[in-house]
């Protein structure tokens, strides 16, 4: 008859999905690369995917399940709260659980955004040929693009590329 209190107890542990989500693309890429690079790995994955427990789904599909879990919990709780009678003993706990799940989803999204920011920054460092040891994660790439440098000395312009 109650689920709000149970979800409240578990919600803080769901923040770990943020780590999984932010590394998801790299993990899928690694599986793809090693499937192409290593026939024994490809065979192993194919053998596992044929098992009944896998329900004829690919490894990538199973890897996607945790990514979809938090949004599914959020949808479930929204629907549950919406359908709860106002006098339900679970109303307050369910609403608090929904807020906690919303914060977990926000945490996962922030982790993804941060990872994308760092990947963009890393790409700039690589393009500039800078050393790995000077990468500063507190830096932020705001904008990049071509600009016209105007020289007041000889009244000429030259094309430059700016990283802000």
C-alpha positions in Angstrom: 0.0 0.0 0.0 3.0 2.3 0.3 6.1 2.8 -1.9 7.1 6.4 -1.2 9.0 5.6 2.0 10.8 2.7 0.3 11.9 4.8 -2.6 13.1 7.6 -0.3 15.5 5.1 1.4 16.9 4.0 -2.0 17.0 7.3 -3.9 20.4 8.5 -2.6 22.0 5.3 -3.9 20.6 6.0 -7.4 23.1 8.9 -7.9 25.6 6.3 -8.8 23.8 6.0 -12.1 25.3 9.4 -13.0 28.7 7.8 -13.2 27.4 5.0 -15.4 25.5 7.4 -17.7 28.4 9.8 -18.2 30.6 6.9 -19.3 28.0 5.1 -21.4 29.0 6.4 -24.8 32.6 5.4 -24.2 31.6 1.9 -23.0 29.5 1.4 -26.1 32.3 2.6 -28.3 34.7 0.2 -26.5 32.4 -2.8 -27.1 32.1 -1.8 -30.7 35.8 -1.4 -31.2 36.7 -4.7 -29.5 33.9 -6.5 -31.4 35.5 -5.4 -34.6 39.1 -5.9 -33.4 38.8 -9.2 -31.7 37.0 -12.2 -33.2 37.1 -14.1 -29.9 35.5 -11.2 -28.1 32.9 -11.0 -30.8 32.2 -14.7 -30.5 31.9 -14.5 -26.7 29.4 -11.6 -27.0 27.4 -13.5 -29.6 27.3 -16.6 -27.5 26.1 -14.7 -24.4 23.4 -12.8 -26.5 22.0 -16.2 -27.7 21.2 -17.3 -24.1 17.6 -17.4 -23.0 18.3 -15.0 -20.2 19.3 -12.3 -22.7 15.8 -12.5 -24.4 17.4 -12.1 -27.9 18.6 -8.6 -27.0 22.0 -7.2 -27.8 24.6 -6.3 -25.2 24.2 -2.6 -26.2 20.5 -2.9 -25.4 21.2 -4.3 -22.0 23.8 -1.6 -21.4 21.1 1.0 -22.2 18.8 -0.3 -19.4 20.5 1.5 -16.5 20.5 4.8 -18.5 16.7 4.5 -18.8 16.1 3.5 -15.2 16.0 6.9 -13.5 13.6 8.5 -16.1 11.4 5.4 -15.8 11.3 5.8 -12.0 10.4 9.5 -12.4 7.6 8.7 -14.8 6.3 6.0 -12.5 6.3 8.2 -9.5 4.6 11.1 -11.3 1.8 8.8 -12.5 1.6 7.2 -9.0 1.3 10.6 -7.2 -1.2 11.9 -9.8 -3.4 8.9 -9.2 -3.1 8.8 -5.4 -6.1 10.1 -3.5 -5.4 13.3 -1.5 -6.0 11.5 1.8 -3.6 8.6 1.0 -1.2 7.9 3.8 1.5 7.5 1.1 0.9 11.0 -0.5 3.6 12.9 1.5 6.2 10.2 1.2 5.5 9.6 -2.5 5.8 13.4 -3.3 9.1 13.5 -1.3 10.3 10.4 -3.2 9.4 12.0 -6.5 11.4 15.1 -5.6 14.4 12.9 -4.6 14.2 11.0 -7.9 14.0 14.4 -9.8 17.2 15.4 -8.0 18.8 12.2 -8.9 17.9 12.7 -12.6 19.2 16.3 -12.3 22.5 14.9 -10.9 22.8 12.4 -13.8 22.2 15.2 -16.3 24.7 17.4 -14.6 27.3 14.5 -14.8 26.7 14.1 -18.5 27.0 17.9 -19.1 30.2 18.0 -17.1 31.7 15.1 -19.0 30.8 16.7 -22.4 32.4 20.0 -21.2 35.6 18.2 -20.3 35.6 16.2 -23.6 35.2 19.5 -25.5 38.1 21.0 -23.5 40.3 18.0 -24.0 39.6 18.2 -27.8 40.8 21.8 -27.8 44.0 20.9 -25.9 44.6 18.1 -28.4 44.0 20.4 -31.4 46.4 22.9 -30.0 49.0 20.2 -29.3 49.2 21.0 -25.6 50.7 18.6 -23.2 48.4 16.3 -21.1 49.8 17.5 -17.8 48.7 21.1 -18.3 45.0 20.3 -18.9 43.1 22.2 -16.2 39.6 20.9 -15.6 38.6 24.2 -14.2 39.0 25.8 -17.6 35.9 26.2 -19.8 35.6 26.4 -23.5 33.1 29.3 -24.0 33.4 29.8 -27.8 35.7 29.2 -30.7 35.8 30.3 -34.3 37.5 32.4 -36.9 38.1 36.1 -36.3 39.7 39.0 -38.2 42.7 40.6 -36.5 43.0 44.3 -37.4 46.5 45.7 -37.2 46.5 49.4 -36.5 50.2 49.7 -37.2 50.0 48.9 -40.9 46.2 49.1 -41.4 45.8 45.4 -42.5 43.7 42.4 -41.4 44.6 38.8 -41.0 42.5 35.7 -40.3 43.0 34.1 -36.9 41.2 31.3 -35.0 40.2 32.1 -31.4 39.5 29.8 -28.5 37.7 31.7 -25.7 
